[in-house]
Amino acid sequence: MKKFFGAILKILLIILITIIFIVITLVMTIKMICSGISESAKELFATTMLETGQMKFLATMFLSQEELQSLVNRNSVEAMNTEVNIDLINIKDTEKDKEFDKNGITIEEISGNTFFAKMLIINDPARIKLATTYPWKEYGVELEKLVNQNNAIAGINGGLYLSTGNKGGQPLGVVVANGEIQHNKPYGYAGLHLIGFDENNILRIESLEGKNENQIEELIKTEKIRDAVTFQEESSDANNHFVKLIVNGEERKVDGKGSGANPRTAIGQKADGTVLLLVTDGRGASGHLGATAADLIKIMKEYGAVNAANLDGGSSSSMYYNGKYEMSSVTFYYANSSWKLPTGFIVEKRD
């Protein structure tokens, strides 16, 4: 028995020493990065950490607030107040499409220096709907359930929500599904934007800045918004959220890389109505940090987006298609699933 407990203690000691070694190595690596041995590495580290929900402290531990703000300012998106011109989108006759599979979808892989991504290209924007767990409960559901419970073929995660503890049942901001306002609480979220489709199947990116519930309700009614979520143009600690990527074919201007590198989810639309759904990896998945704002803009431009917007990213980023996860949560435990979500953009099955 003594030998048994002695062996257990030795194993535990080895594990403890290994953990201590890893921590020390991590701290030394971060200190070396923040020392300025590589200015670009320091910028990428700081801006990336500031965009995470739980790891911001790593940036503030090694860099002063003045340094952090300076780094953020050198890697930020410039203001973009351009409004979507719906006349630039002319929905095509999807019956004549030849380049899509039987589901009316093409999926493509994209590789960058710090990320891997997949793009779902959907020929008919009328098939893009918002699936929700309304009426809201404490817990949301995984993306595959949002897709399958709505008899859909594909989906990506949607807008802002309360992600603490991976409960995922409470959306934040505004939610519209099939023309019905299911959530309308805009207060406390700076730079809130409505992202989704109107009744004419055109992707809309509408600023809600300064609007109250009644004004938002009127906007949704007047613009005939059918399915939409919200995301933030900025956050209070370090301008590290952004929404607009391309509007009316105009690329958003960025300073540096525009942001840190993280998992991302984005949505876009081409001039003929074709919809682009993009999800990237990051935060260590396959050794990748993730995509920056500049990366998203470049990809959407290359794929012909007239309008494109950033959605909720980070650990929430996920893509499900034809019975499997094409892109899943970056955390090990959810490597073949997604975080629990209250909303997701889905692609209805073809008739």
KEDOFI-386985 format. One line per 2 residues: their letters; for each residue x, y, z of N, C-alpha, C. Coordinates in steps of 0.2 Angstrom, whole numbers, plus 5000, padded with zeros to 4 digits. Atoms other than C-alpha are relative to their C-alpha. Layout:
N
A> X Y Z X Y Z X Y Z ~ ...
***
This chain:
351
MK> 5004 4994 5000 5000 5000 5000 5004 5006 5000 ~ 4996 4994 5000 5014 5012 5004 5003 5001 4993
KF> 4997 5000 5007 5022 5008 4987 4995 5004 4996 ~ 5006 4997 5004 5005 5012 4979 5000 5008 5001
FG> 5001 4993 4998 5003 5029 4988 5007 5004 4998 ~ 4994 4997 5002 5022 5033 4985 5000 5001 4992
AI> 5001 4999 5007 5019 5030 4966 4996 5005 4998 ~ 5005 4995 5001 5004 5041 4966 5003 5007 5001
LK> 4997 4994 4998 5014 5055 4975 5005 5002 4995 ~ 4995 4999 5005 5028 5053 4962 4997 5003 4994
IL> 5003 4998 5006 5016 5055 4948 4997 5007 5001 ~ 5003 4993 4999 5007 5070 4956 5006 5005 5000
LI> 4994 4995 5000 5024 5078 4959 5003 5002 4993 ~ 4998 4999 5007 5029 5076 4941 4995 5004 4996
IL> 5006 4996 5003 5012 5083 4935 5001 5008 5003 ~ 4999 4993 4997 5015 5098 4947 5006 5004 4997
IT> 4994 4997 5003 5033 5101 4941 4999 5002 4993 ~ 5001 4999 5007 5027 5100 4923 4996 5007 4999
II> 5004 4994 5000 5013 5113 4926 5004 5006 5002 ~ 4996 4994 4998 5025 5125 4935 5005 5002 4994
FI> 4996 4999 5005 5037 5123 4921 4997 5003 4994 ~ 5004 4997 5005 5024 5127 4908 4998 5007 5002
VI> 5002 4994 4998 5018 5142 4918 5006 5005 5000 ~ 4994 4996 5000 5036 5149 4920 5002 5001 4993
TL> 4998 4999 5007 5039 5146 4901 4995 5005 4997 ~ 5005 4996 5003 5023 5155 4897 5001 5007 5002
VM> 4999 4993 4998 5027 5170 4908 5006 5003 4997 ~ 4993 4998 5003 5045 5171 4901 4998 5002 4993
TI> 5001 4998 5008 5038 5171 4883 4996 5006 5000 ~ 5004 4994 5000 5025 5184 4887 5004 5006 5001
KM> 4996 4995 4998 5038 5195 4895 5005 5002 4995 ~ 4995 4999 5005 5050 5193 4881 4996 5004 4994
IC> 5004 4996 5006 5036 5198 4868 4998 5007 5002 ~ 5002 4993 4997 5031 5213 4879 5006 5004 5001
SG> 4994 4995 4999 5049 5219 4881 5001 5004 4993 ~ 4999 4996 5006 5048 5225 4863 5005 4996 4995
IS> 4995 5003 5004 5060 5212 4855 4997 4999 4993 ~ 5003 4999 5006 5047 5212 4841 4994 5004 5001
ES> 5006 4995 4999 5035 5227 4840 4994 4997 4997 ~ 5006 5003 5004 5023 5218 4828 4997 4994 5005
AK> 5003 5005 4996 5022 5203 4840 4997 5002 5006 ~ 5003 4997 4994 5019 5214 4855 4993 5003 4998
EL> 5006 4997 5002 5005 5223 4846 4995 4994 4999 ~ 5005 5006 5002 4997 5206 4840 4998 4997 5007
FA> 5002 5003 4993 4998 5199 4858 4995 5005 5004 ~ 5004 4995 4996 4991 5215 4866 4993 5000 4998
TT> 5007 4999 5003 4976 5218 4854 4996 4993 5000 ~ 5004 5006 5000 4972 5199 4854 4997 4999 5007
ML> 5003 5002 4993 4971 5197 4873 4995 5005 5002 ~ 5005 4995 4998 4961 5213 4875 4993 4998 4997
ET> 5007 5002 5003 4947 5205 4863 4997 4994 5004 ~ 5002 5006 4997 4946 5189 4874 4995 5002 5006
GQ> 5005 4999 4994 4932 5188 4888 5004 4999 5006 ~ 4997 5002 4994 4943 5180 4901 5008 5001 5001
MK> 4993 5000 5000 4961 5183 4896 5003 5007 5000 ~ 4998 4993 5001 4962 5202 4896 5006 5002 5005
FL> 4995 4999 4995 4972 5201 4912 5007 4999 4998 ~ 4994 5002 5002 4987 5194 4903 5003 5006 4997
AT> 4997 4993 5003 4989 5211 4893 5001 5005 5006 ~ 4999 4995 4995 4987 5222 4908 5005 4998 5006
MF> 4995 5002 4995 4999 5211 4919 5007 5003 4997 ~ 4993 4999 5003 5014 5215 4907 5000 5007 4997
LS> 5000 4993 5003 5009 5232 4899 4996 5005 5004 ~ 5004 4995 4997 5003 5248 4906 4994 5002 4996
QE> 5006 4998 5004 4987 5256 4901 5002 5005 4995 ~ 4998 4995 5006 4996 5270 4891 5003 4996 4995
EL> 4997 5004 5005 5006 5256 4882 4994 4997 4996 ~ 5005 5004 5003 4990 5246 4879 4996 5005 4995
QS> 5004 4996 5004 4980 5261 4872 5004 5002 4994 ~ 4996 4998 5006 4994 5266 4861 5000 4994 4995
LV> 5000 5006 5004 4995 5248 4854 4993 4999 4996 ~ 5007 5001 5003 4976 5248 4851 4999 5005 4995
NR> 5001 4994 5005 4976 5265 4842 5004 4999 4994 ~ 4996 5002 5006 4990 5258 4830 4997 4994 4996
NS> 5003 5006 5003 4979 5243 4826 4992 5001 5001 ~ 5007 4999 4999 4961 5249 4825 4996 5002 4993
VE> 5004 4998 5006 4947 5252 4812 4998 5007 5001 ~ 5002 4993 5001 4943 5269 4806 4992 5001 5000
AM> 5007 4999 5000 4925 5276 4808 4997 4999 4993 ~ 5004 5001 5007 4913 5271 4794 4993 5001 5001
NT> 5007 4998 5000 4896 5280 4793 4996 4999 4994 ~ 5004 5002 5006 4891 5274 4776 4995 4996 5001
EV> 5006 5004 4999 4874 5267 4775 4999 4995 4994 ~ 5001 5004 5006 4869 5252 4764 4996 5003 4995
NI> 5004 4998 5006 4863 5256 4747 4996 4994 4997 ~ 5003 5006 5002 4850 5243 4744 4999 4999 4992
DL> 5001 5001 5007 4849 5247 4725 5006 4997 4997 ~ 4994 5003 5003 4867 5240 4723 4999 4992 5000
IN> 5001 5007 5000 4860 5222 4726 4994 4998 4996 ~ 5005 5002 5005 4850 5214 4712 5000 4992 5001
IK> 5000 5008 4999 4844 5196 4717 4999 4997 4994 ~ 5000 5004 5006 4848 5184 4703 4994 4994 5000
DT> 5004 5006 5001 4837 5169 4697 5004 4994 5002 ~ 4995 5005 4998 4845 5155 4707 4999 4993 4997
EK> 5001 5006 5004 4837 5142 4696 5005 4998 4995 ~ 4995 5000 5006 4850 5145 4683 5007 4998 5003
DK> 4993 5001 4997 4865 5142 4695 5003 4993 4998 ~ 4997 5006 5001 4877 5129 4690 5006 4998 5004
EF> 4994 5001 4996 4892 5132 4701 4999 4997 5007 ~ 5001 5002 4993 4883 5126 4717 4998 4993 5000
DK> 5002 5007 4999 4879 5109 4724 4993 4999 5000 ~ 5007 5001 5000 4862 5101 4725 4997 5004 5006
NG> 5003 4996 4995 4860 5111 4741 5000 5007 4999 ~ 4999 4993 5002 4863 5127 4732 5005 5004 5004
IT> 4995 4998 4995 4879 5129 4743 5007 4998 4997 ~ 4993 5001 5002 4898 5130 4739 5003 5001 5007
IE> 4996 4998 4994 4910 5128 4754 5007 5000 4997 ~ 4993 5000 5002 4928 5133 4752 5004 5001 5006
EI> 4996 4999 4994 4943 5133 4763 5005 5006 4998 ~ 4996 4994 5001 4954 5148 4766 5005 5000 5005
SG> 4995 5000 4995 4971 5149 4774 5004 5007 5000 ~ 4996 4994 4999 4980 5164 4781 5006 4999 5004
NT> 4994 5001 4996 4996 5167 4790 4999 4998 5008 ~ 5002 5001 4993 4987 5166 4807 4994 4997 5001
FF> 5007 5003 4999 4971 5157 4804 4999 4995 4994 ~ 5003 5004 5005 4962 5144 4794 4992 5001 5000
AK> 5007 4998 5001 4944 5147 4788 4996 4996 4995 ~ 5004 5003 5005 4929 5140 4779 4995 5006 4998
ML> 5005 4996 5003 4917 5150 4768 4994 4996 4997 ~ 5006 5003 5003 4899 5144 4765 4997 5006 4995
II> 5002 4996 5005 4893 5152 4749 4993 4998 4998 ~ 5006 5002 5001 4874 5152 4747 4996 5004 4995
ND> 5003 4996 5006 4865 5156 4731 4994 5004 5001 ~ 5007 4997 4999 4848 5161 4737 5000 5003 5007
PA> 5001 4997 4994 4847 5174 4751 4994 4999 5004 ~ 5007 5001 4997 4829 5170 4754 5000 4994 5005
RI> 4999 5006 4995 4835 5154 4763 5004 5001 5006 ~ 4996 4998 4994 4845 5163 4776 4995 5003 5005
KL> 5005 4998 4995 4834 5164 4792 5004 5000 5006 ~ 4998 5000 4993 4837 5167 4810 4997 4995 5004
AT> 5002 5005 4995 4835 5152 4822 5001 5003 5007 ~ 4999 4998 4993 4832 5156 4840 4997 4995 5005
TY> 5003 5004 4994 4828 5148 4857 4994 5004 5003 ~ 5005 4996 4997 4814 5161 4860 4994 4995 5001
PW> 4999 4996 4994 4805 5161 4873 5007 4999 5004 ~ 4993 5001 4998 4822 5164 4881 5000 4996 5007
KE> 4999 5004 4994 4828 5152 4895 5007 5001 5002 ~ 4993 4999 4997 4844 5151 4906 5005 4997 4995
YG> 4995 5004 5004 4852 5139 4894 4998 5001 4992 ~ 5001 5001 5007 4854 5140 4875 5001 4993 4997
VE> 4998 5006 5003 4858 5126 4863 5005 5000 4995 ~ 4994 5000 5005 4872 5120 4852 4997 5002 4993
LE> 5002 4998 5007 4872 5126 4834 4997 4995 4996 ~ 5003 5006 5004 4868 5109 4827 4993 4999 5002
KL> 5007 5001 4998 4852 5109 4837 4996 5006 4997 ~ 5004 4995 5004 4847 5126 4830 4999 4999 4993
VN> 5001 5001 5007 4850 5120 4813 4995 4994 4999 ~ 5004 5005 5001 4842 5103 4814 4993 5000 5003
QN> 5007 4999 4997 4827 5108 4825 4996 5004 4995 ~ 5003 4996 5005 4823 5120 4811 5000 4998 4993
NA> 5000 5003 5006 4825 5108 4797 5004 5003 4995 ~ 4996 4997 5004 4839 5117 4790 5006 4996 4998
IA> 4994 5003 5002 4855 5112 4781 5007 5002 5002 ~ 4994 4997 4998 4868 5124 4788 4999 5005 5005
GI> 5001 4995 4996 4871 5137 4800 5007 5003 5003 ~ 4995 4997 4997 4883 5149 4809 4997 5003 5007
NG> 5002 4997 4994 4883 5157 4826 4998 5007 4999 ~ 5003 4994 5002 4874 5174 4827 5003 5006 5004
GL> 4998 4993 4997 4875 5190 4838 5001 4999 5007 ~ 4998 4999 4993 4878 5196 4855 4996 4996 5005
YL> 5004 5004 4995 4873 5185 4870 5004 5000 5007 ~ 4997 5001 4994 4877 5182 4888 5003 4993 5000
ST> 4996 5006 5001 4891 5169 4887 5003 4997 5007 ~ 4997 5002 4994 4896 5168 4905 4998 4993 5002
GN> 5002 5007 4998 4897 5150 4911 4997 4995 4994 ~ 5003 5004 5006 4892 5144 4893 4993 4998 5001
KG> 5007 5002 4999 4874 5145 4898 4997 5002 4993 ~ 5002 4998 5007 4870 5155 4882 4993 5001 4999
GQ> 5007 5000 5002 4852 5157 4884 4997 5007 4999 ~ 5003 4993 5000 4850 5176 4885 5004 5004 4994
PL> 4997 4995 5005 4853 5187 4869 5001 5007 5003 ~ 4999 4993 4998 4859 5205 4871 4999 5004 4994
GV> 5001 4995 5005 4854 5220 4861 4993 4998 4997 ~ 5007 5001 5003 4840 5216 4848 5001 4994 4996
VV> 5001 5006 5004 4834 5200 4840 4993 5001 4996 ~ 5006 5000 5004 4822 5199 4825 5000 4994 4996
AN> 5000 5007 5004 4816 5182 4818 4993 5000 4997 ~ 5006 5000 5004 4803 5181 4804 4996 5006 5001
GE> 5004 4994 5000 4798 5199 4806 4998 5002 5007 ~ 5002 4999 4993 4795 5197 4825 5006 5002 5004
IQ> 4995 4998 4995 4805 5207 4838 4999 4996 5006 ~ 5000 5005 4995 4810 5194 4850 5004 5003 5006
HN> 4996 4997 4995 4822 5205 4860 5001 5007 4998 ~ 4999 4993 5002 4823 5224 4861 5003 5004 5006
KP> 4997 4997 4994 4835 5230 4875 5007 5003 4998 ~ 4994 4997 5003 4848 5242 4867 5004 5003 5005
YG> 4996 4996 4996 4854 5251 4882 5006 4996 5003 ~ 4994 5002 4997 4871 5249 4889 5005 4997 4995
YA> 4996 5003 5004 4879 5243 4873 5002 5005 4994 ~ 4997 4995 5004 4890 5256 4864 5001 4998 4993
GL> 4999 5002 5007 4890 5256 4845 4996 4994 4997 ~ 5004 5006 5002 4876 5243 4843 4998 5001 4993
HL> 5002 5000 5007 4872 5238 4825 4996 4994 4999 ~ 5005 5005 5002 4858 5228 4818 5003 4997 4994
IG> 4997 5003 5005 4864 5215 4806 4996 4994 4998 ~ 5004 5005 5003 4853 5204 4795 4996 5002 4994
FD> 5003 4999 5006 4841 5203 4781 4993 5003 5000 ~ 5007 4997 5000 4825 5213 4776 4996 4995 4995
EN> 5005 5004 5003 4810 5206 4767 5001 4999 4993 ~ 4998 5000 5007 4818 5209 4750 5007 4996 5000
NI> 4995 5005 4999 4832 5197 4756 5007 5004 4999 ~ 4994 4996 5000 4845 5211 4756 5003 5001 5007
LR> 4996 4999 4993 4859 5211 4770 5000 5007 5002 ~ 5000 4994 4997 4857 5226 4781 5004 5001 5005
IE> 4996 4998 4994 4869 5234 4793 4998 5007 5002 ~ 5003 4994 4997 4860 5247 4803 5003 5002 5006
SL> 4998 4997 4993 4867 5258 4817 4994 5001 5004 ~ 5006 4999 4995 4856 5258 4832 5003 5005 5005
EG> 4997 4995 4995 4867 5271 4841 4995 5006 5002 ~ 5004 4994 4997 4857 5283 4852 4992 4998 4999
KN> 5007 5002 5000 4840 5274 4848 4997 4996 5006 ~ 5003 5004 4994 4828 5268 4861 4995 4995 4997
EN> 5004 5005 5002 4816 5254 4860 4995 5001 4995 ~ 5005 4998 5005 4802 5263 4851 5003 5002 4993
QI> 4997 4998 5006 4814 5270 4838 5002 4994 4996 ~ 4998 5006 5003 4821 5253 4835 4994 4996 4997
EE> 5006 5003 5003 4804 5246 4833 4998 5003 4994 ~ 5002 4996 5006 4800 5259 4820 5004 4999 4995
LI> 4995 5001 5005 4816 5256 4811 4999 4993 4997 ~ 5002 5007 5002 4812 5237 4810 4994 5000 4995
KT> 5006 5000 5004 4795 5240 4804 5001 5004 4993 ~ 5000 4996 5006 4799 5254 4791 5005 4997 4995
EK> 4995 5003 5004 4814 5245 4784 4999 4992 4998 ~ 5002 5007 5001 4805 5228 4784 5005 4995 5002
IR> 4995 5004 4998 4818 5219 4793 4997 4993 5002 ~ 5003 5007 4998 4814 5200 4794 5004 4996 5005
DA> 4996 5004 4996 4829 5192 4802 5006 5003 5002 ~ 4994 4997 4998 4843 5200 4812 5002 5000 5007
VT> 4997 5000 4993 4854 5201 4827 5004 5006 5001 ~ 4995 4994 4999 4866 5214 4835 5007 4998 5002
FQ> 4993 5001 4998 4884 5216 4837 5003 5007 5002 ~ 4997 4994 4998 4895 5230 4844 5005 5003 4996
EE> 4995 4997 5004 4905 5243 4835 5006 5001 5005 ~ 4995 4999 4995 4916 5245 4851 4998 4998 5006
SS> 5001 5002 4993 4918 5240 4869 5003 5005 5004 ~ 4998 4995 4995 4921 5251 4884 5008 5000 5002
DA> 4993 5000 4997 4939 5245 4888 5005 5002 4995 ~ 4995 4999 5005 4948 5246 4871 4998 5000 4993
NN> 5002 5000 5007 4939 5249 4855 5002 4993 4996 ~ 4998 5007 5003 4941 5230 4851 4994 4997 4997
HF> 5006 5003 5004 4924 5227 4843 4999 5004 4994 ~ 5001 4997 5006 4920 5231 4825 4994 4997 4997
VK> 5006 5003 5003 4905 5228 4814 5001 5001 4992 ~ 5000 5000 5008 4906 5235 4796 5007 4999 4998
LI> 4994 5002 5003 4919 5228 4785 5000 5003 4993 ~ 5001 4997 5006 4913 5233 4768 4993 5002 4999
VN> 5007 4997 5001 4898 5244 4763 5000 5003 4993 ~ 5000 4997 5007 4893 5248 4745 5006 4999 4996
GE> 4994 5001 5004 4909 5240 4739 5006 5003 5003 ~ 4995 4996 4997 4919 5252 4750 5003 4996 5006
ER> 4997 5004 4994 4932 5243 4761 5001 5005 5006 ~ 4999 4995 4994 4933 5250 4779 5008 5001 5000
KV> 4993 4999 4999 4950 5258 4782 5002 4998 5007 ~ 4997 5002 4993 4961 5251 4796 5007 5003 5001
DG> 4993 4998 4998 4976 5256 4805 5004 4994 5002 ~ 4996 5006 4998 4989 5242 4806 4996 4994 4997
KG> 5004 5006 5002 4979 5225 4806 4993 5002 5002 ~ 5006 4998 4998 4964 5234 4813 4997 4997 5006
SG> 5002 5003 4993 4962 5223 4828 5005 4994 5002 ~ 4996 5006 4998 4970 5208 4837 4997 4994 4995
AN> 5002 5006 5003 4969 5190 4830 4996 4996 5004 ~ 5005 5005 4996 4954 5179 4836 4996 4996 4995
PR> 5005 5003 5004 4942 5167 4830 4994 5005 4998 ~ 5005 4995 5002 4929 5176 4819 4994 4997 4996
TA> 5005 5001 5004 4912 5175 4811 4997 5006 4997 ~ 5001 4994 5004 4907 5186 4797 4994 4998 4995
IG> 5006 5001 5005 4892 5188 4785 5001 5005 4994 ~ 5000 4995 5005 4892 5196 4768 4995 4999 4994
QK> 5005 5001 5005 4882 5198 4752 5003 5003 4993 ~ 4998 4997 5007 4887 5200 4733 4995 5003 4997
AD> 5005 4996 5004 4879 5211 4720 4994 4996 4998 ~ 5006 5004 5003 4868 5196 4714 4996 4997 5006
GT> 5004 5003 4995 4862 5192 4731 5003 4994 5004 ~ 4997 5005 4997 4873 5178 4735 5003 5001 5007
VL> 4998 4999 4993 4877 5176 4753 5006 4997 5002 ~ 4994 5003 4998 4894 5173 4761 5000 5000 5008
LL> 4999 5002 4993 4896 5165 4778 5007 4998 5002 ~ 4992 5001 4999 4914 5165 4785 5001 4999 5007
VT> 4998 5001 4993 4921 5157 4801 5007 4998 5000 ~ 4993 5001 4999 4939 5157 4806 5002 4996 5006
DG> 4998 5003 4994 4948 5147 4819 5005 5005 5004 ~ 4996 4996 4996 4960 5154 4832 5001 4998 5007
RG> 4999 5001 4993 4966 5155 4850 5003 4993 5001 ~ 4996 5006 4999 4978 5141 4848 4998 4994 4996
AS> 5003 5006 5004 4967 5129 4837 5005 4999 4994 ~ 4995 5002 5006 4979 5120 4825 5006 5005 5000
GH> 4995 4995 5000 4992 5133 4831 4999 5007 4997 ~ 5002 4993 5002 4983 5148 4825 4997 5005 5005
LG> 5002 4995 4996 4980 5164 4833 4993 5003 4998 ~ 5006 4998 5003 4965 5169 4822 5001 5005 4995
AT> 5000 4995 5005 4960 5182 4810 4999 5007 5003 ~ 5001 4993 4998 4961 5201 4811 4995 5004 4996
AA> 5005 4996 5004 4949 5215 4805 5002 5000 4993 ~ 4997 5000 5007 4961 5217 4790 4999 4994 4996
DL> 5001 5007 5003 4960 5198 4786 4993 5000 4998 ~ 5007 5001 5002 4941 5198 4786 4998 5005 4994
IK> 5001 4995 5005 4940 5214 4775 5003 4997 4993 ~ 4997 5003 5006 4952 5206 4762 4996 4994 4998
IM> 5004 5006 5002 4943 5189 4762 4993 5002 4996 ~ 5006 4998 5003 4926 5197 4759 5000 5004 4994
KE> 4999 4996 5006 4933 5209 4746 5001 4995 4994 ~ 4998 5005 5005 4941 5194 4737 4994 4996 4997
YG> 5006 5004 5002 4924 5185 4737 4995 5004 4997 ~ 5005 4996 5004 4915 5199 4729 4994 5003 5005
AV> 5006 4997 4996 4905 5206 4744 4999 5007 4999 ~ 5002 4993 5000 4896 5222 4742 4999 5003 5007
NA> 5000 4998 4993 4892 5223 4760 5002 4994 5004 ~ 4998 5005 4996 4899 5213 4774 5001 5003 5007
AN> 4999 4998 4993 4899 5213 4793 5003 4995 5005 ~ 4997 5005 4995 4908 5205 4808 4994 4999 5005
LD> 5005 5002 4995 4897 5195 4820 5004 4998 5006 ~ 4997 5002 4994 4900 5188 4837 5005 4994 4998
GG> 4994 5005 5001 4917 5178 4837 5002 4997 5006 ~ 4997 5003 4994 4929 5171 4850 4998 4993 5000
SS> 5002 5007 4999 4924 5154 4857 4993 4998 4997 ~ 5007 5001 5002 4906 5156 4850 5001 4998 4992
SS> 4999 5001 5007 4913 5155 4832 4999 4993 4998 ~ 5001 5007 5002 4906 5139 4823 4996 5000 4994
MY> 5004 5001 5006 4899 5133 4807 4998 4992 4999 ~ 5003 5007 5001 4888 5117 4804 4997 5000 4993
YN> 5003 5001 5007 4884 5110 4787 4999 4993 4999 ~ 5001 5007 5002 4876 5094 4781 5002 4995 5005
GK> 5000 5005 4995 4876 5085 4797 5007 5000 5004 ~ 4993 5000 4996 4894 5090 4804 5002 5007 5001
YE> 4996 4993 4999 4904 5104 4811 5005 5001 4995 ~ 4994 4998 5004 4915 5112 4798 5005 5004 5004
MS> 4996 4996 4995 4921 5124 4811 4997 5000 5007 ~ 5003 5000 4994 4919 5122 4829 5003 5004 5005
SV> 4997 4996 4994 4923 5130 4846 5007 4998 5001 ~ 4993 5001 5000 4941 5133 4849 5002 4997 5007
TF> 4999 5003 4993 4940 5126 4867 5000 4992 4999 ~ 4999 5008 5000 4946 5107 4869 4994 4997 5001
YY> 5006 5003 4998 4930 5102 4877 4995 5000 4995 ~ 5005 4999 5005 4919 5108 4863 5003 4999 4993
AN> 4996 5000 5007 4931 5103 4849 4996 4997 4994 ~ 5004 5003 5005 4917 5094 4840 4993 5002 5001
SS> 5007 4998 4998 4902 5105 4845 5000 5008 5000 ~ 4999 4993 5000 4899 5123 4849 4998 5002 5007
WK> 5003 4997 4994 4895 5134 4864 4992 5000 4999 ~ 5007 5000 5000 4877 5135 4869 4998 5007 4998
LP> 5001 4994 5003 4869 5149 4859 4992 5002 5000 ~ 5007 4998 5000 4852 5159 4859 4998 5001 4993
TG> 5002 4998 5007 4853 5163 4840 5005 4997 4995 ~ 4995 5001 5005 4861 5158 4824 4997 5001 4993
FI> 5003 5000 5006 4859 5161 4806 5000 4993 4996 ~ 5001 5007 5003 4853 5145 4797 4999 5001 4992
VE> 5002 5001 5007 4851 5140 4779 4995 4995 4999 ~ 5005 5005 5001 4835 5132 4775 5001 4995 4994
KR> 4999 5005 5005 4835 5116 4765 4996 5002 4993 ~ 5002 4998 5007 4832 5118 4746 4993 4996 4999
D> 5006 5004 5002 4814 5113 4740 5001 4994 4995
***
